[in-house]
Amino acid sequence: MSPMMYTIMLSSLATGTIVTMTSYHWLLAWIGLEMNTLSIIPIISTMHHPRSTEAATKYFLTQAAASAMILFSSMINAWQTGSWDITQLSSTPSHILLTMALAMKLGLVPVHFWLPEVIQGSTMTTALIITTWQKLAPISLIYLSINNLSTVVLMTMGLLSSMVGGWGGLNQTQTRKIMAYSSIAHLGWMTTVSSIMPNIMVLNLMIYLITTAATFFTLMLFKSKTIQDTTMNWTLSPMTTVMMMILLLSLGGLPPLTGFMPKWLILETLTTQNFIMAAVAMAISALLSLFFYLRLTYTTTLTLAPNTTHTKLKWRFKPNLPTFLMLSFSTTSMFALPLMPLMTQ
């Protein structure tokens, strides 16, 4: 794809998300979602490879179905109440349909099957866009209509997503699929707390976006597509390898790092609201996720795969990726835990 077309597609992508996030009318929100979907399809299929074509088709079908369900739910609501306002979703069939549609948009369990496949068939840059920017519009719609959505359904989907995200990532060898299951697990944490404390959901989203973006930037820098590729990262940049280790531990939510903040706050909120069993289940599912983060950490920093002498000369290749964003995101996702009292006021 030419740089001009790529710029137009990215601009349309950003415009669609911003239109959805700033609209209070269901039709405008739906138009923003459609703009967003139609502009990312060419970006996914730029590789001209059967895998990318398959990924683009899967993405289009799921997102089109979810958008149609959103439009259908808003029409039912307008028919029964006479209002197209996003915050006035009072019809029961409407909010059930909307919850399922937004779950499909985000990739929550039980409608998560498309996400790992689409991310595996995309490039690293496209996978970064799908796991970060593409989550903003559906989560903003959840935030706007949270007073009318079912708490039980959202918490059930959140719990299942955190468990399936941890369980599904255990058996993967591809870094993109691992990041996809990581995304499902993190979105499960956000959805669980969304109906109780939406502010914590927004904080969790911000930290998730920053940490995931930093991790993807390091994977792109090292061109690590499988777990075996990560064993040779040290030849390119030993310091960045150590930084990637800390990033992965932050994604897992280990205490001295920023990723611990949202998990701590969510577990605290669940226990204060007497959702003790939900908090226990979330904590156990976090251990599942932590296992595959630790496995990636181990292969990145502590092991060396069987290889030929030539692979050790990877240091000869100069990285051609701008590192400013990677460094700023990495620093934030490692050392922002002391800012927690400021963020929770």
Number of C-alpha atoms within 10 A of each C-alpha: 11 6 8 8 12 16 12 12 20 16 13 19 24 17 17 24 25 18 19 26 21 14 17 17 15 22 18 17 25 20 17 24 28 19 19 26 21 17 20 22 19 17 22 27 22 16 15 9 12 11 17 24 20 17 23 22 16 18 22 16 12 20 23 18 14 22 23 15 20 24 21 15 24 27 18 19 23 19 12 12 13 11 17 19 16 20 17 17 24 18 17 15 13 23 22 15 19 25 23 21 25 23 24 24 26 26 25 29 24 13 18 21 14 17 26 23 19 26 26 21 23 25 19 20 14 18 22 24 19 21 24 19 14 20 20 19 24 21 24 17 22 22 19 17 20 21 15 19 20 14 17 11 15 23 21 15 24 28 25 23 31 33 26 24 29 28 18 21 26 18 11 15 15 16 21 27 24 27 24 26 27 29 27 30 31 26 28 29 28 28 27 29 24 23 22 18 15 18 15 21 23 18 17 22 21 14 22 25 21 19 26 24 23 27 25 24 24 23 20 18 20 22 15 21 18 17 20 19 18 24 23 26 28 20 16 19 17 13 11 17 22 15 20 24 20 19 27 25 23 27 24 24 22 16 14 15 21 27 26 19 23 25 23 13 19 23 20 15 17 20 15 10 10 11 13 14 11 18 19 14 14 25 16 15 22 21 16 21 27 23 16 23 25 15 13 24 23 15 19 23 19 10 13 16 12 8 10 8 7 7 10 14 12 15 14 9 9 10 14 8 13 10 14 9 14 19 16 12 21 25 17 16 27 21 14 15 18 12 11 13 8 7 11 10 5
